[in-house]
Amino acid sequence: MSTSEHREWIPNIILGQDYDRRYIDDPIHYDALENLAVFFGRDMPVHRHAQYLQLHYIDRGDLCFHIDDKIYQAQGPALVLTPPSVPHSFLTREDACGHVLTLHQSLLWQLLKSGVKHEYEHEICISLNDLNEQEKNHWHTLVETLENIRDEWQQSYPSRDLALQTLVILLLITVSRLTQARAQSTSVNVNIDDLQSFRMFSNLIQDHYREHWQLTEYTRTLGLSESRLHLICRRIANRSPKKIIHDHLIQEAKRLLTFSDLSCSDIGYQLGFSDPAYFARFFKRHTSLTSQQFRQQQR
């Protein structure tokens, strides 16, 4: 079964096709939260955006986001960032308003090539009420940038696309500064060849994680030594290659346990484990929970 078939039960929504075909090929899509709520509803069932990161800014009103196996509840002003391809659902109150920005993941790779460390492979939920005074300065920059993106999006000024991309880069950098890692290091020296190798490694994991490739199969396909791949992964993701592979398997297991009705044994088979008992041990070793315990926590 291919990866796409494996995820058929989670709808993939492409705003340029399903909502506004004027922007079918655009790497950036903006709209007011209220407009999208009229079209899709306030209670949005589980879905994903393959290759697209999505950022919800709630100016006021209550929100509840279910992203992968986590639930976030906040009151506006609040910001929620959903990484590309990650299943999510959400509920916003009738009085909730704000901005929704959908960005192609290629924009994130531009950040890495520019030397900016990104924090976007995991979900982010930030509320203004939780910030200190210094962080609130970044928040005000974020809100101002979002408003500039809205204004630029609604006009047809010369060099509009370049202006939008520049504003989006500023926005993503500002979001990064609001995360826990911002105080440690906001830049990293990344060789473009290393970045390309890491991207290819990530794509290979997505394509072959169910086949349980050995690390040597990845390095042979990439044309890299194990030590070189280890160095690249440590530099870019601060994790070993094996940890990245295992984390991906665990994340897929959590998604199936959360969003599907498959038995734990069938989920193990879906993920390429020939023995359900081995899948059970693998899951507990990495999460400290049995798969059934994890599922019960999500229900």
ChimeraX attribute file (.defattr): number of C-alpha atoms within 10 A of each C-alpha:
attribute: neighborCount
match mode: 1-to-1
recipient: residues
	/A:1	7
	/A:2	9
	/A:3	12
	/A:4	11
	/A:5	8
	/A:6	12
	/A:7	14
	/A:8	9
	/A:9	13
	/A:10	18
	/A:11	14
	/A:12	17
	/A:13	15
	/A:14	18
	/A:15	20
	/A:16	17
	/A:17	12
	/A:18	10
	/A:19	14
	/A:20	11
	/A:21	12
	/A:22	10
	/A:23	14
	/A:24	15
	/A:25	13
	/A:26	14
	/A:27	17
	/A:28	22
	/A:29	21
	/A:30	20
	/A:31	16
	/A:32	16
	/A:33	20
	/A:34	18
	/A:35	14
	/A:36	15
	/A:37	17
	/A:38	9
	/A:39	9
	/A:40	11
	/A:41	14
	/A:42	18
	/A:43	13
	/A:44	14
	/A:45	16
	/A:46	18
	/A:47	18
	/A:48	24
	/A:49	23
	/A:50	17
	/A:51	16
	/A:52	25
	/A:53	25
	/A:54	24
	/A:55	21
	/A:56	19
	/A:57	24
	/A:58	24
	/A:59	19
	/A:60	15
	/A:61	17
	/A:62	19
	/A:63	19
	/A:64	16
	/A:65	19
	/A:66	17
	/A:67	24
	/A:68	23
	/A:69	18
	/A:70	11
	/A:71	13
	/A:72	14
	/A:73	14
	/A:74	19
	/A:75	18
	/A:76	19
	/A:77	20
	/A:78	23
	/A:79	24
	/A:80	20
	/A:81	22
	/A:82	25
	/A:83	24
	/A:84	21
	/A:85	17
	/A:86	24
	/A:87	24
	/A:88	23
	/A:89	16
	/A:90	18
	/A:91	18
	/A:92	21
	/A:93	13
	/A:94	12
	/A:95	10
	/A:96	20
	/A:97	22
	/A:98	21
	/A:99	22
	/A:100	24
	/A:101	21
	/A:102	23
	/A:103	23
	/A:104	19
	/A:105	19
	/A:106	12
	/A:107	18
	/A:108	21
	/A:109	16
	/A:110	12
	/A:111	17
	/A:112	19
	/A:113	19
	/A:114	15
	/A:115	16
	/A:116	20
	/A:117	22
	/A:118	22
	/A:119	22
	/A:120	18
	/A:121	14
	/A:122	12
	/A:123	18
	/A:124	19
	/A:125	17
	/A:126	20
	/A:127	17
	/A:128	17
	/A:129	12
	/A:130	9
	/A:131	14
	/A:132	9
	/A:133	8
	/A:134	9
	/A:135	15
	/A:136	15
	/A:137	13
	/A:138	19
	/A:139	23
	/A:140	13
	/A:141	15
	/A:142	21
	/A:143	18
	/A:144	13
	/A:145	19
	/A:146	22
	/A:147	14
	/A:148	16
	/A:149	23
	/A:150	19
	/A:151	12
	/A:152	17
	/A:153	18
	/A:154	12
	/A:155	9
	/A:156	10
	/A:157	10
	/A:158	8
	/A:159	8
	/A:160	14
	/A:161	16
	/A:162	10
	/A:163	15
	/A:164	19
	/A:165	16
	/A:166	12
	/A:167	17
	/A:168	20
	/A:169	16
	/A:170	17
	/A:171	20
	/A:172	21
	/A:173	20
	/A:174	21
	/A:175	22
	/A:176	21
	/A:177	20
	/A:178	22
	/A:179	15
	/A:180	9
	/A:181	13
	/A:182	17
	/A:183	10
	/A:184	8
	/A:185	10
	/A:186	15
	/A:187	14
	/A:188	15
	/A:189	13
	/A:190	17
	/A:191	16
	/A:192	13
	/A:193	11
	/A:194	18
	/A:195	18
	/A:196	13
	/A:197	18
	/A:198	20
	/A:199	13
	/A:200	15
	/A:201	21
	/A:202	15
	/A:203	12
	/A:204	16
	/A:205	21
	/A:206	14
	/A:207	13
	/A:208	15
	/A:209	19
	/A:210	19
	/A:211	11
	/A:212	15
	/A:213	13
	/A:214	11
	/A:215	13
	/A:216	12
	/A:217	11
	/A:218	20
	/A:219	16
	/A:220	11
	/A:221	11
	/A:222	15
	/A:223	11
	/A:224	14
	/A:225	13
	/A:226	15
	/A:227	11
	/A:228	12
	/A:229	22
	/A:230	16
	/A:231	17
	/A:232	22
	/A:233	22
	/A:234	13
	/A:235	18
	/A:236	18
	/A:237	16
	/A:238	13
	/A:239	16
	/A:240	16
	/A:241	24
	/A:242	13
	/A:243	12
	/A:244	17
	/A:245	22
	/A:246	18
	/A:247	14
	/A:248	16
	/A:249	21
	/A:250	18
	/A:251	14
	/A:252	19
	/A:253	19
	/A:254	21
	/A:255	19
	/A:256	25
	/A:257	23
	/A:258	20
	/A:259	18
	/A:260	12
	/A:261	10
	/A:262	13
	/A:263	13
	/A:264	20
	/A:265	16
	/A:266	14
	/A:267	21
	/A:268	24
	/A:269	15
	/A:270	17
	/A:271	19
	/A:272	17
	/A:273	19
	/A:274	12
	/A:275	11
	/A:276	16
	/A:277	13
	/A:278	12
	/A:279	22
	/A:280	18
	/A:281	14
	/A:282	19
	/A:283	21
	/A:284	16
	/A:285	11
	/A:286	12
	/A:287	12
	/A:288	12
	/A:289	14
	/A:290	18
	/A:291	23
	/A:292	12
	/A:293	11
	/A:294	18
	/A:295	18
	/A:296	11
	/A:297	9
	/A:298	15
	/A:299	8
